[in-house]
Amino acid sequence: MQRRDFVSNSFAGGFAAAAPQQGSRRREAAGYDPTAFEVDTAIERRVSGKPHKGKMLAAIQPHCDDIPIFAGGTILKLIDEGYEGILITLSNDSMAGNLNSDLDQTIRGDATYGKIVKANEDDTIEMGKRLGLKESLFLNYPNHNMDAWPIIEMRARLIFLFRAYKIDTVVVYDPSGLYEINPDHYVTARAVEGAYWMSKSEWDYPEHFKAGLEPYGPNEAYYFALGPQLVNHVVDVSDFIEEKAYANMANVTQGPSGDRGAALRRRLAREGKKLPLLGNDDDTANREYTKQFALSRDRKRGQAHGLEYAEYYHYVGPDESELQRYIDDNAESI
Protein backbone atom coordinates (compact mmCIF):
# COMPACT_ATOMS: atom_id res chain seq x y z
CA MET A 1 0.00 0.00 0.00
CA GLN A 2 1.31 3.47 -0.89
CA ARG A 3 1.51 6.10 1.82
CA ARG A 4 -0.57 8.45 -0.34
CA ASP A 5 -3.43 5.94 -0.07
CA PHE A 6 -3.85 6.56 3.65
CA VAL A 7 -2.54 10.06 4.24
CA SER A 8 -5.15 12.80 3.99
CA ASN A 9 -4.51 16.50 3.53
CA SER A 10 -5.51 19.30 5.83
CA PHE A 11 -4.72 22.99 6.18
CA ALA A 12 -4.66 23.35 2.42
CA GLY A 13 -5.07 27.08 2.71
CA GLY A 14 -1.44 28.11 2.63
CA PHE A 15 1.13 29.01 5.24
CA ALA A 16 0.31 29.62 8.90
CA ALA A 17 3.15 30.78 11.14
CA ALA A 18 2.57 30.81 14.86
CA ALA A 19 3.98 33.73 16.87
CA PRO A 20 3.58 34.51 20.55
CA GLN A 21 1.33 37.48 21.30
CA GLN A 22 -1.24 38.72 23.80
CA GLY A 23 -3.95 36.20 24.45
CA SER A 24 -1.58 33.30 23.85
CA ARG A 25 -2.89 31.45 26.91
CA ARG A 26 -6.37 31.40 25.39
CA ARG A 27 -5.01 30.32 22.01
CA GLU A 28 -2.87 27.65 23.66
CA ALA A 29 -5.95 26.14 25.25
CA ALA A 30 -7.48 25.96 21.78
CA GLY A 31 -4.52 24.04 20.38
CA TYR A 32 -2.20 26.92 19.41
CA ASP A 33 1.41 25.79 19.28
CA PRO A 34 4.16 28.44 19.17
CA THR A 35 6.77 25.89 18.08
CA ALA A 36 5.09 24.83 14.83
CA PHE A 37 5.12 26.53 11.45
CA GLU A 38 2.67 24.77 9.17
CA VAL A 39 2.41 24.48 5.41
CA ASP A 40 0.08 22.08 3.63
CA THR A 41 -0.10 19.41 6.30
CA ALA A 42 -0.78 15.70 5.80
CA ILE A 43 -2.46 13.67 8.52
CA GLU A 44 -1.26 10.09 8.83
CA ARG A 45 -3.77 7.76 10.46
CA ARG A 46 -3.61 4.18 11.65
CA VAL A 47 -4.02 1.54 8.95
CA SER A 48 -5.39 -1.93 9.56
CA GLY A 49 -3.40 -4.96 8.56
CA LYS A 50 0.36 -4.97 8.04
CA PRO A 51 1.05 -2.65 5.06
CA HIS A 52 4.67 -2.17 6.17
CA LYS A 53 5.53 -5.82 6.76
CA GLY A 54 9.17 -6.46 5.87
CA LYS A 55 10.30 -2.87 6.49
CA MET A 56 12.78 -1.76 9.14
CA LEU A 57 12.93 1.52 11.04
CA ALA A 58 15.62 3.09 13.19
CA ALA A 59 14.52 5.29 16.09
CA ILE A 60 17.56 7.48 16.76
CA GLN A 61 18.09 9.72 19.77
CA PRO A 62 20.93 11.47 21.60
CA HIS A 63 19.29 10.90 25.01
CA CYS A 64 17.07 8.24 26.51
CA ASP A 65 13.97 10.46 26.81
CA ASP A 66 13.90 11.93 23.28
CA ILE A 67 12.24 9.20 21.21
CA PRO A 68 9.55 8.22 23.74
CA ILE A 69 8.31 11.76 24.39
CA PHE A 70 8.47 13.14 20.83
CA ALA A 71 7.87 10.05 18.68
CA GLY A 72 6.72 7.16 20.87
CA GLY A 73 3.23 7.11 19.39
CA THR A 74 4.50 7.05 15.82
CA ILE A 75 6.92 4.21 16.60
CA LEU A 76 4.09 2.18 18.16
CA LYS A 77 1.85 2.90 15.16
CA LEU A 78 4.47 1.85 12.60
CA ILE A 79 5.31 -1.32 14.53
CA ASP A 80 1.58 -2.09 14.67
CA GLU A 81 1.47 -1.73 10.87
CA GLY A 82 4.22 -4.26 10.26
CA TYR A 83 7.56 -2.54 10.78
CA GLU A 84 10.37 -4.02 12.82
CA GLY A 85 12.72 -1.56 14.45
CA ILE A 86 15.85 -0.80 16.42
CA LEU A 87 16.68 1.97 18.87
CA ILE A 88 20.00 3.82 18.56
CA THR A 89 21.10 6.11 21.40
CA LEU A 90 24.17 8.22 20.65
CA SER A 91 25.15 9.80 23.99
CA ASN A 92 26.09 8.02 27.21
CA ASP A 93 23.44 10.02 29.15
CA SER A 94 25.94 10.84 31.89
CA MET A 95 24.76 14.41 32.50
CA ALA A 96 21.06 14.05 33.23
CA GLY A 97 19.08 12.14 35.77
CA ASN A 98 17.74 11.88 39.26
CA LEU A 99 18.28 8.85 41.45
CA ASN A 100 15.72 10.07 43.97
CA SER A 101 12.02 9.64 43.21
CA ASP A 102 10.88 12.40 45.60
CA LEU A 103 9.97 15.56 43.72
CA ASP A 104 11.25 17.81 46.51
CA GLN A 105 14.80 16.45 46.27
CA THR A 106 16.92 16.91 43.17
CA ILE A 107 19.55 14.21 43.43
CA ARG A 108 20.69 11.62 45.93
CA GLY A 109 23.96 12.39 47.71
CA ASP A 110 25.74 9.23 46.58
CA ALA A 111 24.97 9.73 42.88
CA THR A 112 27.90 9.40 40.47
CA TYR A 113 28.28 9.64 36.70
CA GLY A 114 28.59 5.87 36.53
CA LYS A 115 25.35 5.29 38.42
CA ILE A 116 23.50 7.80 36.24
CA VAL A 117 24.81 6.17 33.04
CA LYS A 118 23.78 2.71 34.24
CA ALA A 119 20.34 3.86 35.38
CA ASN A 120 19.65 5.65 32.09
CA GLU A 121 20.86 2.67 30.06
CA ASP A 122 18.60 0.30 31.97
CA ASP A 123 15.67 2.69 31.45
CA THR A 124 16.42 2.93 27.72
CA ILE A 125 16.48 -0.83 27.22
CA GLU A 126 13.14 -1.20 29.00
CA MET A 127 11.64 1.74 27.11
CA GLY A 128 12.69 0.24 23.77
CA LYS A 129 10.99 -3.03 24.67
CA ARG A 130 7.79 -1.20 25.59
CA LEU A 131 7.80 0.52 22.19
CA GLY A 132 8.14 -2.87 20.48
CA LEU A 133 11.68 -2.28 19.18
CA LYS A 134 13.70 -5.45 18.91
CA GLU A 135 17.13 -4.15 19.89
CA SER A 136 18.74 -1.18 21.66
CA LEU A 137 22.19 0.00 20.55
CA PHE A 138 24.39 2.51 22.41
CA LEU A 139 27.14 4.54 20.67
CA ASN A 140 28.30 6.15 23.95
CA TYR A 141 29.37 9.65 22.91
CA PRO A 142 29.97 12.14 25.76
CA ASN A 143 26.72 13.69 26.95
CA HIS A 144 26.45 17.48 26.38
CA ASN A 145 29.75 17.39 24.47
CA MET A 146 28.89 15.65 21.22
CA ASP A 147 29.71 18.79 19.21
CA ALA A 148 33.38 18.27 20.16
CA TRP A 149 33.37 14.84 18.51
CA PRO A 150 33.99 14.29 14.77
CA ILE A 151 30.57 14.16 13.15
CA ILE A 152 32.10 12.19 10.27
CA GLU A 153 32.72 9.29 12.67
CA MET A 154 29.13 9.32 13.89
CA ARG A 155 27.90 9.44 10.31
CA ALA A 156 30.14 6.52 9.30
CA ARG A 157 28.89 4.38 12.17
CA LEU A 158 25.28 5.17 11.28
CA ILE A 159 25.91 4.31 7.60
CA PHE A 160 27.23 0.93 8.71
CA LEU A 161 24.15 0.32 10.86
CA PHE A 162 21.75 1.45 8.13
CA ARG A 163 23.32 -1.04 5.75
CA ALA A 164 23.66 -3.86 8.29
CA TYR A 165 20.05 -3.61 9.48
CA LYS A 166 18.65 -2.53 6.08
CA ILE A 167 16.95 0.54 7.48
CA ASP A 168 14.06 1.90 5.41
CA THR A 169 12.83 4.67 7.73
CA VAL A 170 14.46 6.88 10.35
CA VAL A 171 12.86 8.82 13.21
CA VAL A 172 15.13 11.51 14.69
CA TYR A 173 15.52 15.19 15.56
CA ASP A 174 15.02 17.67 12.73
CA PRO A 175 18.40 18.73 11.27
CA SER A 176 16.73 22.01 10.23
CA GLY A 177 14.91 22.70 13.51
CA LEU A 178 15.16 26.35 14.60
CA TYR A 179 16.71 27.63 17.82
CA GLU A 180 17.95 24.23 18.96
CA ILE A 181 20.25 24.92 21.92
CA ASN A 182 21.36 21.37 22.77
CA PRO A 183 24.45 20.38 20.77
CA ASP A 184 23.70 16.68 21.20
CA HIS A 185 20.35 17.20 19.44
CA TYR A 186 21.62 19.00 16.36
CA VAL A 187 24.78 16.91 16.00
CA THR A 188 22.75 13.69 16.08
CA ALA A 189 20.28 15.09 13.54
CA ARG A 190 22.99 16.20 11.12
CA ALA A 191 24.89 12.93 11.39
CA VAL A 192 21.70 11.06 10.50
CA GLU A 193 20.89 13.50 7.68
CA GLY A 194 24.23 12.74 6.00
CA ALA A 195 23.99 9.00 6.59
CA TYR A 196 20.46 9.04 5.14
CA TRP A 197 21.69 9.43 1.57
CA MET A 198 25.33 8.34 1.78
CA SER A 199 24.34 4.86 2.94
CA LYS A 200 22.76 4.27 -0.49
CA SER A 201 25.92 5.26 -2.38
CA GLU A 202 28.32 2.66 -3.74
CA TRP A 203 31.15 5.21 -3.42
CA ASP A 204 30.92 5.73 0.34
CA TYR A 205 32.74 3.22 2.55
CA PRO A 206 33.15 0.49 -0.09
CA GLU A 207 35.04 -1.60 2.47
CA HIS A 208 31.59 -2.44 3.89
CA PHE A 209 30.89 -4.40 0.71
CA LYS A 210 33.96 -6.57 1.30
CA ALA A 211 32.29 -7.63 4.52
CA GLY A 212 29.09 -8.65 2.71
CA LEU A 213 27.03 -5.47 3.06
CA GLU A 214 25.42 -3.63 0.19
CA PRO A 215 24.49 0.00 -0.46
CA TYR A 216 21.27 0.43 1.47
CA GLY A 217 19.62 3.26 3.31
CA PRO A 218 16.37 4.89 4.32
CA ASN A 219 13.95 6.58 1.95
CA GLU A 220 11.72 8.05 4.68
CA ALA A 221 12.45 10.33 7.61
CA TYR A 222 10.20 11.56 10.40
CA TYR A 223 11.96 14.62 11.83
CA PHE A 224 10.72 15.95 15.20
CA ALA A 225 11.91 19.06 17.02
CA LEU A 226 12.15 20.56 20.48
CA GLY A 227 11.77 24.09 19.13
CA PRO A 228 10.19 25.61 16.01
CA GLN A 229 10.21 23.59 12.80
CA LEU A 230 8.43 23.44 9.47
CA VAL A 231 5.63 20.94 10.15
CA ASN A 232 4.23 19.16 7.11
CA HIS A 233 3.10 15.92 8.74
CA VAL A 234 0.82 15.09 11.66
CA VAL A 235 0.57 11.52 12.94
CA ASP A 236 -2.61 10.51 14.74
CA VAL A 237 -1.40 8.59 17.81
CA SER A 238 -4.72 8.52 19.66
CA ASP A 239 -4.95 4.71 19.54
CA PHE A 240 -1.51 4.36 21.09
CA ILE A 241 -1.51 6.92 23.88
CA GLU A 242 -1.78 4.33 26.66
CA GLU A 243 1.22 2.43 25.29
CA LYS A 244 3.12 5.68 24.78
CA ALA A 245 2.47 6.65 28.39
CA TYR A 246 3.68 3.22 29.51
CA ALA A 247 6.88 3.58 27.46
CA ASN A 248 7.59 7.01 28.95
CA MET A 249 7.06 5.63 32.45
CA ALA A 250 10.15 3.46 31.86
CA ASN A 251 12.34 6.59 31.90
CA VAL A 252 12.42 6.85 35.68
CA THR A 253 15.89 8.43 35.87
CA GLN A 254 15.51 11.46 33.61
CA GLY A 255 12.23 11.25 31.75
CA PRO A 256 9.37 13.74 32.07
CA SER A 257 7.15 11.18 33.74
CA GLY A 258 8.73 8.02 35.17
CA ASP A 259 7.43 7.68 38.72
CA ARG A 260 6.68 11.38 39.17
CA GLY A 261 2.96 10.73 39.57
CA ALA A 262 3.53 8.39 42.49
CA ALA A 263 6.01 10.84 44.02
CA LEU A 264 3.49 13.66 43.70
CA ARG A 265 0.77 11.53 45.29
CA ARG A 266 3.08 10.77 48.25
CA ARG A 267 4.02 14.42 48.67
CA LEU A 268 0.41 15.56 48.64
CA ALA A 269 -0.50 12.86 51.17
CA ARG A 270 2.16 14.21 53.54
CA GLU A 271 0.47 17.60 53.17
CA GLY A 272 -2.96 16.13 53.81
CA LYS A 273 -4.07 16.56 50.20
CA LYS A 274 -4.87 14.41 47.18
CA LEU A 275 -5.57 14.73 43.48
CA PRO A 276 -8.39 12.43 42.27
CA LEU A 277 -6.54 12.21 38.93
CA LEU A 278 -3.74 10.23 40.60
CA GLY A 279 -6.00 7.44 41.88
CA ASN A 280 -5.12 5.17 44.79
CA ASP A 281 -2.00 3.31 43.62
CA ASP A 282 1.39 4.16 42.16
CA ASP A 283 0.78 2.69 38.70
CA THR A 284 -2.42 4.70 38.21
CA ALA A 285 -0.71 7.83 39.53
CA ASN A 286 2.24 7.46 37.14
CA ARG A 287 0.10 6.65 34.11
CA GLU A 288 -2.40 9.47 34.64
CA TYR A 289 0.32 11.99 35.48
CA THR A 290 2.11 11.05 32.26
CA LYS A 291 -0.98 11.48 30.08
CA GLN A 292 -2.11 14.70 31.76
CA PHE A 293 1.22 16.51 32.02
CA ALA A 294 4.09 14.81 30.14
CA LEU A 295 1.93 14.23 27.05
CA SER A 296 -0.09 17.46 27.18
CA ARG A 297 1.69 18.68 24.04
CA ASP A 298 0.34 15.67 22.12
CA ARG A 299 -3.17 16.42 23.33
CA LYS A 300 -3.00 20.09 22.25
CA ARG A 301 -1.54 19.18 18.87
CA GLY A 302 -4.20 16.57 18.32
CA GLN A 303 -6.99 19.00 19.19
CA ALA A 304 -5.62 21.50 16.68
CA HIS A 305 -6.27 18.90 13.94
CA GLY A 306 -9.50 17.38 15.21
CA LEU A 307 -7.70 14.43 16.78
CA GLU A 308 -7.36 13.24 20.35
CA TYR A 309 -3.55 13.02 20.37
CA ALA A 310 -0.99 13.76 17.65
CA GLU A 311 2.75 14.07 17.01
CA TYR A 312 4.31 16.67 14.69
CA TYR A 313 7.02 16.09 12.09
CA HIS A 314 8.77 17.40 9.08
CA TYR A 315 8.40 14.33 6.89
CA VAL A 316 10.72 13.47 4.01
CA GLY A 317 9.64 10.65 1.71
CA PRO A 318 10.77 8.94 -1.47
CA ASP A 319 10.61 11.06 -4.60
CA GLU A 320 9.06 9.53 -7.67
CA SER A 321 11.19 10.60 -10.63
CA GLU A 322 9.77 12.59 -13.51
CA LEU A 323 11.02 9.84 -15.83
CA GLN A 324 9.13 7.13 -13.92
CA ARG A 325 5.95 9.23 -13.89
CA TYR A 326 6.25 9.72 -17.65
CA ILE A 327 6.75 5.98 -18.18
CA ASP A 328 3.77 5.12 -15.97
CA ASP A 329 1.53 7.57 -17.84
CA ASN A 330 2.64 6.88 -21.41
CA ALA A 331 4.16 3.41 -21.78
CA GLU A 332 2.30 1.07 -24.16
CA SER A 333 2.31 -2.72 -24.34
CA ILE A 334 4.13 -4.29 -27.29
N, C-alpha and C positions, 0 to 999 in steps of 0.2 A: 504494500500500500504506500502511495506517495504522501509525503507530509502535506502537500497542498490539498489532499482529499479530506483532511480532518482539521485543518487550521482555518478559522474564519476570521474575517477582517472586521476591525472596529476603528473608531476614530478616523474615518476616512477624510474628514474635513480639514486636513492640513496640519500645520505645526502648532503645538501648544507647549510653551515653555513656562515652567512654574517658577515664580519668584516670590520670596517672602515679602509680606506687606501687612498693613493693619488688617485685623480681622482674620489673621492666619489660623488662630485657634478654632474659629468657626469652620473655616474651610478644611482644616485638618480633620475635624470630626466628620466631614462629608466625604473624606477620601482624598483630599488634597495631599500631594507628596512633593515637598520642595527639592527632593533629590532626583526627580525624574523629568527628563525632557522627551516628549513623545512626538513621534512622527506617525505615519500610518502604522497602526499597531495590530499585529496578529494575535489572536487568542488560541492557544493550544489546549485542547481538552482531552480528557481520558478517552482511550479507544479500547473497545473490547477485543478479546482475542490476543494474539501475540504477533502484531505486525512487525516487530523489530527482532524477532527470533533470529539468532545467529550473529547479532551485532554486539560490539563491545564498547563500553564507555570508560573513560578515565575521569574520576572526580579528583581535582587537583587543588590543593590548598597549602598556604604557607603555615597555617596554625590549625590546631585541632578543632576550633569552634567555627571555622569559616564555612565549610561546606554544609554542615547541618543547619545553620541558621539561615543562610542565604539561598541554598539550593536543595535542602533535604527533601522537600516535596517533589521536586522535579526528578531527582534521583529515584525516589520510590515509584513515581509514575512510570518512568522509562523501564525500570526493572519489571514492573507489573506488566508492561507491554512486550516483554521478551528479551530485553537487553540483559547481558551479564556485565559486571563492572569491577573495577579495582579502585582503590583509594590511594592517592600519592600525597604524602605530607612532606614538604620541603624543609621546614625548619625543625630544630630540636625542641622547640617550645620550652626553653629554659628560663624565659623572662616573664612568664605570666602564669598565675595560678594562686590558689588559696587552699591550704591544707586544713583549714578550719571551717566547718560548716555553719558556724554561727555568724549571722549577718553583722553583728556589732563588733566583730573582731576581724582584722584584715588578714593576718597571717600567723601561723603558729610559730612559737619561738625557735623550735628546732628545725625549721624548714631549711633546706639546702637546694642548690641548683640540681643536684642529682635526684633528690626526692621529687622535685617538681617535674623534671624530665620524665621520670618513671611513671608518675601519676598521670601526666598528660598522655603518655604513650599508651598506658593501659586504657584510659578513657577513649582514645582514638580507635583502638582495636575493637572495643565494645560498640562504639558508635557506628563503625563501618559495618559490623554484623547486623545491627538494627536497621540499617539502610538497605540491607540485602546485598552488599558488595562482597565479593568472594575473597578478596585479599587486601591487606593494608601494607603499603610500602613506605619506608621512612628514608629520606635522603640526608637528614641530619645536618643541615646548614645552620650557622649560628643565629639564633633568634635575635631580631632587631638589628642585625648586622649583615643581612644578606646582600646589601648593596656594595659591600666591600669585597664580595666574592666574584670571581669571573663568571659572568652570565653565560659565556660560551660553554663553560663546563656544565652548567645546569641544563642548557639547551641540548648538549650532546647526550647527556644521560637520559633526558626525556625522549629524544629521538630513538635511542636504543629501546626504551620501554614501549614507545608507540609501535615500533616494528615487532618487538618480541611478543607483545600481547595483541597485536593487530587491532589497534584502537581506531574506532570509527567516529567517535564523538567525544569531545572534551567539555568539561564544566569547570570554570575557573574564573578568577577575577578578570575584569575588563581591562585590557591593556591600554585603552583610551579613556578610562574613567577620569573625571575631573577632580582636582583638589584632593587627590589621594596622598595622605601624609605618611603612611606606613611604608617604609622601603621594602619590607618583606612582601607586601601586597603587589606593588608595581613590578618588582623584579621577577616574582613568580609569573605574573601575567605576561610579561614580555618574553621570558624564556619559553613559555608555552606557545606564544604567538609565533616565534621563530620556528620552533619545532613542528608546529602545525603543518607548515608547507615543506620544510626541508626534509622531513621524514619520508616524503613521497618521491624525493629526488634520487636518481641513481648516482649522482655526482657527490653527494654528501655522505661521508663516512662509509666508503665502499668496503672497508675491512669488515663491516657487519655482514656483508654478503658471503665472505669467506667462512663465516661461522654458521651459515645456513639461513640467515635472515634475508628478507627481500624489502625493496622499497615499499613502505606502507605507512599510511598516516590518516588522520581524521579528515573528514569532509564537513563536519558540523561542529560548531562551538556555541555553547550557552555562556555568555559573559555576564557576570553579575558585578555589582559595585557597592562599595560602602558609601560613596558620595554621589554627586550628580553623574549621570551617564545618558547617552542617547538610547532610549528604550524603544525597541521595535517589536518586542515579543513578550507576551504575558502568558504564563502557564497556570492553568486552573489546578490548584492542589487541594481543593476542598475535600476530595475523597481520601486524602492521605494525611490530614492534619493530625489525627491521633497518633499515627506512626511517626510523623515528623516530631511531634512533641516527645514521644518516647525516645527517639534517637538523640534529641537535644538533652534529655535528662541524663544521658550517659556521660556528658561532659561536666562532671562534678567539680573538677579542679579549676577550670577557668571559663566554663561556658556561661551563657546568660541565664541559664535555668538550673540545671543540675538538681541539687537538693535545696534550693533556695526557698521553695514553697514550704517545705517541712521546717526549715530554720525560721521562717517568718511566723509560722503557726506556733512554734515553741516560744518565740520572743513575745508574741502577743499574749500567749497564755500566762507568761510571767507577769505581764502587765494587767492581767485580769480582763483581757479582751479576746475577741475572735472574729474572723472573717468567714461567713458562711461559704464563700467561694472555696475555701481551702479544705472543707470537709472535716472528717474525723480521723484520718490516718495519713501517714506520710506520703504514700503513693498518690492518693487523691490530691493532696496539697501540692506536690511537685508537678503533677500533670496539669492541674488547673492553673497554677501559677504560670507555667510555661505557655499555655495557650493564651491566657489573658494578657500577659506582660511581655514575655520574650518573643512571642509571635504576633504581637499587635500590629507590626508593620504589614505582615501578610494579610491580616484582616482588613486593614485600611485600603491596601492595594486591591484586594479582591472587590471590596465594595465600590471602588471607583470604576470597576468594569462589570458590575452586576453579578459578581461572583462572591462566594463566601470567603475564600482565601485564595491568594495568588502570589506568585513570585515574578519579579521583573528581570528582563535580560536584554542585552543587545545580542541578537541571534545572527550567526553567520552560517549559511548553508551552501550546499553544492550548487555551482553555477552550470546551467545547461548551456552549451555552446551555441552560438548562432548557426554554425555549420550543422550541428545535430538537429536543431529546430527546423532548418531548411530541408534536411533529409527527411525528417518525420512528416513534414507537410507536403513534400513534392515527389518523393520517391515512388516509382511505379514498378509493378511486378513484371518480370520478363520470362 
